[in-house]
Amino acid sequence: MAEVVSVRFRTAGKLYYFDPCDLEIKKGDHVIVETARGMEYGTVIGEKREVAEENIIRPLKPIIRVSTPEDDAAEKSNLEAREDAYKICKEKIAKHQLPMKLVEAEYTFDRKKLMFYFTADNRIDFRELVKDLAAVFKTRIELRQIGVRDEIKLLGGVGTCGRECCCHSYLHEFAPVSIKMAKEQNLSLNPANVSGVCGRLMCCLKNEEETYEELNKTMPNVGDFVSTNDGCKGEVVSINVLRQKVRVVIELKDDKEIREYSASELTFKKGIRKEKEVLSAEDMKALELLEKQEQEDIKEQESEEAEEMKEILGEGEKRDRNNNRNRDKKRNFSQDNKGPKKDKKEFKDSDSRPDKDRSEKKKQNNQNNQGNQNRKNNGHYHNNRRENRPKKGSEE
């Protein structure tokens, strides 16, 4: 176990563990920390706590100090300066006519690096743009392409629910979302209804997934035939998962009646869920595209998180060391595997038969080979050396 504090560098950003170094730190404090890309200004999210070693990336970076008024003023200056950097970069992009959308500019605390985040449909050759920006700002320039979800996470927005986007307010990591979650919650599968501001599946579908999965285990599907506790039988026409209520069509003698029951009052054999709405070909195609984009976003997100972790904690060095260790293990394993083969060969050579028997057998094989060669040469044997060959025109 090790004592750590959680630090965040931007609103709803990823949390990183740092060594408190016996400093008096409490939740909400601003701190100056050492990262792989330089000094950074972050916010403490949690109090000091003990964390298992397997959840920590070593070496654990230290917290240099709790921010001073001078540090707060420097950070405020950096925030103002990045607005000017954003405008200048946008002008340079227009000058070079690059098909990219600038999202945000960001300085490190020590201003040794200036990062620009942008979105684009394809890969962009921005080498000339970097040269122009480096000539203007006289510092190290980095351009990073991000996805549409990260764009909303940085800029913020208001969702269809009327509240601030989850990713910008509290969600520090994106969770995989699928159309299955919308089906589990009996939502309309219209792509416009299950998509967020970014055009991807709404992150909030993940929030209640486990609850709906647990509640649906005790609920029949629409179209299932059930038996009620009052001795009636009927077909389910609608369900309310959260209230655990089911509406059933009961067939009477000459009439039909819709009654509402609790799920606990029904006996049924759960069948395959039927789609409650028929989607058009365009909607089906749009849903398939959303799922495909979701899978691509997950891969892109994993690569971006790995790159960011490398910059903050120097994760790349640790990964290289681990790869070297694994490579050495494989090499040693392969060498160990060669051992038994070698022993097996030595066992064959050290046969238990007497040396005399082996020499006699070898002599007999040589005689047989010599006889075969003489027969091939019609009984006249000579070796292949030039001095022993018969001369031209001479009789043998």
C-alpha positions in Angstrom: 0.0 0.0 0.0 1.1 3.6 -0.8 -0.3 7.0 0.3 -1.4 9.0 -2.7 -3.7 11.9 -3.7 -5.8 12.2 -6.8 -5.0 15.2 -9.1 -7.0 16.5 -12.1 -5.6 19.0 -14.7 -8.8 20.0 -16.4 -12.5 20.0 -15.8 -13.8 16.4 -15.7 -10.3 15.3 -16.7 -8.7 12.0 -16.0 -7.5 11.4 -12.4 -3.8 10.7 -11.7 -2.1 9.6 -8.5 0.8 11.6 -7.1 3.0 11.3 -4.0 1.9 13.9 -1.4 5.4 14.0 0.1 4.3 14.8 3.7 2.6 18.1 2.6 -0.6 19.3 4.2 -3.0 18.8 1.3 -6.8 18.8 1.4 -9.5 18.4 -1.2 -9.9 21.3 -3.5 -6.3 22.6 -3.2 -4.3 23.7 -6.2 -0.9 22.0 -6.4 2.2 22.2 -8.6 3.3 18.7 -9.7 6.1 17.2 -11.7 5.1 15.4 -14.9 6.9 13.9 -17.8 6.1 17.0 -19.9 7.1 19.5 -17.2 5.6 21.4 -14.3 1.8 21.3 -14.2 -0.9 23.1 -12.3 -3.6 20.7 -11.0 -6.5 20.4 -8.6 -6.7 17.9 -5.7 -9.9 15.8 -6.1 -9.6 13.6 -3.0 -8.0 13.4 0.4 -4.9 11.4 1.1 -5.6 7.7 1.0 -3.9 4.3 0.8 -3.9 2.5 -2.6 -2.7 -1.0 -3.5 0.6 -1.2 -5.3 -0.9 -2.9 -8.4 -3.0 0.3 -9.0 0.0 2.6 -9.0 2.3 3.4 -11.9 5.9 3.6 -10.7 7.8 5.7 -10.2 5.2 7.8 -8.4 5.6 11.5 -9.4 5.9 13.9 -6.4 3.8 17.0 -5.6 6.2 19.9 -5.5 4.2 22.3 -3.5 0.7 23.7 -2.8 0.1 26.5 -5.1 1.1 30.0 -4.0 -0.6 33.3 -5.0 2.2 33.7 -7.5 1.4 30.3 -9.0 -2.3 31.2 -9.2 -1.5 34.4 -11.0 0.8 32.5 -13.4 -2.0 30.0 -14.2 -4.4 32.9 -14.8 -1.9 34.4 -17.2 -1.6 31.1 -19.0 -5.4 30.9 -19.5 -5.4 34.4 -21.0 -2.4 33.7 -23.2 -4.0 30.5 -24.6 -6.9 32.5 -25.9 -4.5 34.6 -28.0 -2.7 31.5 -29.1 -6.1 30.0 -30.2 -6.8 33.0 -32.4 -3.3 33.0 -34.0 -3.4 29.3 -34.7 -6.9 29.6 -36.3 -5.5 32.3 -38.6 -2.5 30.1 -39.5 -4.8 27.2 -40.3 -6.9 29.4 -42.7 -3.7 30.6 -44.3 -2.5 27.0 -45.0 -6.0 26.0 -46.0 -5.9 22.9 -43.9 -9.2 20.8 -43.5 -9.1 20.8 -39.7 -11.2 22.3 -36.9 -9.3 23.9 -34.0 -10.9 23.0 -30.6 -8.6 24.4 -27.9 -5.1 25.7 -27.1 -3.3 24.8 -23.8 -0.1 25.9 -22.2 1.9 23.8 -19.7 2.4 25.7 -16.4 6.1 26.4 -17.2 5.2 27.4 -20.8 7.7 25.0 -22.2 5.1 23.4 -24.4 2.0 24.8 -26.2 -0.6 22.2 -27.3 -3.3 22.6 -29.9 -6.3 20.2 -30.0 -8.2 19.7 -33.3 -10.6 17.5 -35.1 -10.4 16.3 -38.7 -11.9 13.6 -40.9 -8.6 12.3 -42.0 -4.9 12.6 -41.2 -3.5 16.1 -41.7 0.0 17.1 -42.8 0.6 20.1 -40.5 4.4 20.3 -40.6 4.4 23.7 -42.2 1.8 24.9 -39.7 4.0 23.8 -36.8 7.0 25.7 -38.2 4.9 28.9 -38.4 3.6 28.5 -34.9 7.0 27.7 -33.5 8.4 30.9 -35.1 5.6 33.0 -33.5 5.5 31.5 -29.9 9.2 30.5 -29.6 8.4 27.3 -27.7 7.7 23.7 -28.3 4.5 23.2 -30.4 2.4 20.0 -30.3 -0.8 19.4 -32.4 -3.0 16.6 -31.3 -6.0 15.2 -33.2 -8.9 14.2 -31.0 -12.4 12.7 -31.5 -15.8 14.3 -31.5 -16.5 13.1 -27.9 -13.3 14.7 -26.6 -14.3 17.9 -28.4 -17.5 18.1 -26.4 -15.6 17.1 -23.3 -13.3 20.1 -23.7 -15.9 22.7 -24.9 -19.0 21.5 -23.0 -22.6 21.8 -24.0 -26.2 21.1 -23.1 -27.8 17.7 -23.7 -31.3 16.8 -24.8 -32.2 16.4 -21.2 -31.6 20.1 -20.6 -28.6 19.5 -18.4 -24.8 20.0 -18.9 -23.2 17.2 -20.8 -22.0 14.4 -18.5 -18.6 14.2 -20.1 -17.9 17.9 -19.3 -19.4 18.0 -15.8 -18.3 14.8 -14.0 -17.6 11.9 -16.3 -13.8 11.6 -16.3 -13.7 8.5 -18.5 -15.8 7.4 -21.4 -17.6 4.0 -21.0 -18.5 1.8 -24.0 -22.1 2.3 -25.0 -24.2 0.1 -27.3 -27.7 -0.1 -28.9 -28.4 -3.1 -26.6 -28.5 -0.7 -23.7 -31.2 1.4 -25.3 -33.2 -1.8 -26.0 -32.8 -2.9 -22.4 -34.3 0.4 -21.2 -37.2 0.3 -23.7 -36.1 3.5 -25.4 -37.0 4.5 -28.9 -34.4 3.3 -31.3 -34.6 6.4 -33.4 -31.0 7.5 -33.9 -31.9 11.1 -33.1 -33.3 10.1 -29.7 -30.3 8.0 -28.6 -27.6 10.3 -29.9 -25.9 13.0 -27.9 -24.6 16.5 -28.8 -21.5 14.8 -30.3 -23.5 12.7 -32.6 -22.5 9.4 -30.8 -24.6 7.2 -28.5 -25.5 9.1 -25.3 -23.1 8.3 -22.4 -26.0 8.3 -19.9 -27.3 5.0 -21.4 -24.5 3.4 -19.4 -25.7 5.0 -16.1 -28.8 2.8 -15.5 -27.8 -0.3 -17.5 -27.1 -2.5 -14.5 -30.4 -1.4 -12.8 -32.5 -2.2 -15.9 -30.7 -5.5 -16.5 -31.5 -6.6 -12.9 -35.1 -5.4 -13.0 -35.8 -7.0 -16.5 -34.9 -10.4 -15.0 -38.2 -10.5 -13.2 -40.3 -9.0 -16.0 -42.0 -10.7 -19.0 -41.4 -9.4 -22.5 -44.1 -7.7 -24.5 -46.0 -10.5 -26.4 -45.4 -13.2 -23.7 -48.4 -15.1 -22.4 -48.7 -15.1 -18.6 -50.9 -16.6 -15.9 -52.1 -14.3 -13.1 -52.6 -15.0 -9.4 -56.4 -14.6 -9.9 -56.6 -17.6 -12.3 -56.6 -15.6 -15.6 -54.4 -15.9 -18.6 -53.5 -13.3 -21.2 -50.9 -11.6 -23.4 -48.6 -8.8 -22.2 -49.1 -5.6 -24.1 -46.8 -3.2 -22.1 -44.5 -3.1 -19.2 -43.1 -0.5 -16.8 -39.7 -1.7 -15.7 -39.1 0.9 -13.0 -42.5 0.4 -11.3 -42.5 -3.3 -12.0 -46.0 -3.1 -13.5 -47.3 -5.2 -16.4 -50.5 -4.6 -18.5 -52.1 -7.8 -19.7 -55.0 -8.4 -22.1 -57.4 -10.9 -20.4 -59.8 -12.8 -22.6 -63.2 -13.2 -21.0 -66.1 -15.1 -22.4 -67.2 -12.6 -25.1 -64.9 -9.7 -24.4 -61.3 -8.6 -23.7 -60.1 -6.5 -20.8 -56.8 -4.9 -20.0 -55.6 -5.3 -16.5 -52.5 -4.1 -14.7 -50.5 -6.5 -12.4 -47.3 -6.4 -10.5 -44.6 -8.6 -11.9 -44.6 -10.7 -8.7 -48.3 -11.6 -9.3 -47.6 -13.3 -12.7 -46.3 -16.7 -13.7 -44.7 -16.9 -17.1 -42.0 -18.4 -19.2 -39.8 -15.6 -20.6 -39.5 -15.7 -24.3 -37.4 -13.8 -26.9 -37.9 -10.1 -26.7 -39.8 -8.7 -29.7 -39.1 -5.3 -31.2 -41.7 -2.9 -30.1 -41.2 -0.7 -33.2 -40.4 -1.4 -36.8 -37.4 0.7 -38.0 -37.0 2.0 -41.5 -34.0 1.0 -43.6 -32.5 4.4 -43.1 -32.8 4.2 -39.3 -31.3 0.7 -39.2 -28.4 1.9 -41.3 -27.9 4.9 -39.0 -27.9 2.6 -35.9 -25.4 0.3 -37.5 -23.2 3.3 -38.3 -23.5 4.5 -34.7 -22.3 1.1 -33.4 -19.4 1.1 -35.8 -18.4 4.6 -34.8 -18.6 3.6 -31.1 -16.1 0.8 -31.7 -13.8 3.1 -33.5 -14.1 5.7 -30.8 -13.2 3.1 -28.1 -9.9 2.3 -30.0 -9.2 5.9 -30.5 -9.9 6.7 -26.9 -7.6 4.0 -25.6 -4.7 5.3 -27.8 -5.3 8.9 -26.6 -5.4 7.8 -23.0 -2.2 5.9 -23.4 -0.5 8.9 -25.0 -1.7 11.3 -22.3 -0.6 8.9 -19.6 2.8 8.7 -21.2 3.1 12.5 -21.2 1.9 12.9 -17.6 3.5 9.9 -15.8 6.2 8.7 -18.3 4.3 5.5 -18.8 6.3 4.8 -22.0 9.5 4.2 -20.1 7.8 1.6 -17.9 6.2 -0.1 -20.8 9.6 -0.4 -22.6 11.1 -1.9 -19.5 8.3 -4.4 -19.2 8.6 -5.3 -22.9 12.4 -5.9 -22.4 11.7 -8.1 -19.5 9.1 -10.1 -21.4 11.5 -10.4 -24.3 14.3 -11.7 -22.0 11.9 -14.2 -20.5 11.0 -15.5 -24.0 14.6 -15.7 -24.9 15.5 -17.6 -21.8 12.5 -19.9 -22.3 13.6 -20.7 -25.9 17.1 -21.4 -24.7 15.8 -23.7 -22.0 13.7 -25.5 -24.6 16.8 -26.2 -26.6 18.3 -28.0 -23.6 16.2 -31.2 -23.7 16.8 -31.5 -27.5 20.5 -31.4 -26.9 20.4 -33.9 -24.1 18.3 -36.2 -26.3 21.0 -36.0 -29.1 23.8 -36.7 -26.6 21.8 -39.8 -25.5 21.7 -41.1 -29.0 25.4 -40.6 -29.5 26.2 -42.3 -26.2 24.5 -45.6 -27.2 24.9 -48.6 -25.0 26.2 -50.8 -27.8 29.9 -51.8 -27.6 32.4 -49.7 -29.7 33.6 -52.9 -31.4 30.1 -53.6 -32.9 29.8 -50.1 -34.1 33.2 -50.1 -35.9 32.5 -53.4 -37.6 29.2 -52.2 -38.8 30.8 -49.0 -40.1 33.5 -51.0 -42.0 30.9 -53.3 -43.5 28.9 -50.3 -44.8 32.0 -48.8 -46.4 32.7 -52.1 -48.3 29.1 -52.2 -49.5 29.4 -48.6 -50.8 32.6 -49.3 -52.6 31.1 -52.4 -54.3 28.2 -50.3 -55.5 30.5 -47.7 -57.0 32.6 -50.4 -58.8 29.4 -51.9 -60.3 28.4 -48.4 -61.6 31.8 -48.1 -63.4 31.7 -51.5 -65.0 34.1 -52.9 -62.6 36.8 -50.2 -63.3 37.1 -48.0 -60.3 39.0 -44.7 -60.1 38.6 -41.7 -57.8 37.8 -38.2 -59.0 41.2 -36.7 -58.4 42.8 -35.3 -61.6 46.2 -37.1 -61.3 44.6 -40.5 -61.1 42.2 -40.0 -64.1 43.2 -41.8 -67.4 44.6 -39.5 -70.1 42.9 -38.9 -73.3 43.8 -41.3 -76.1 45.4 -43.8 -73.7 44.1 -47.2 -73.0 42.8 -48.1 -69.6 
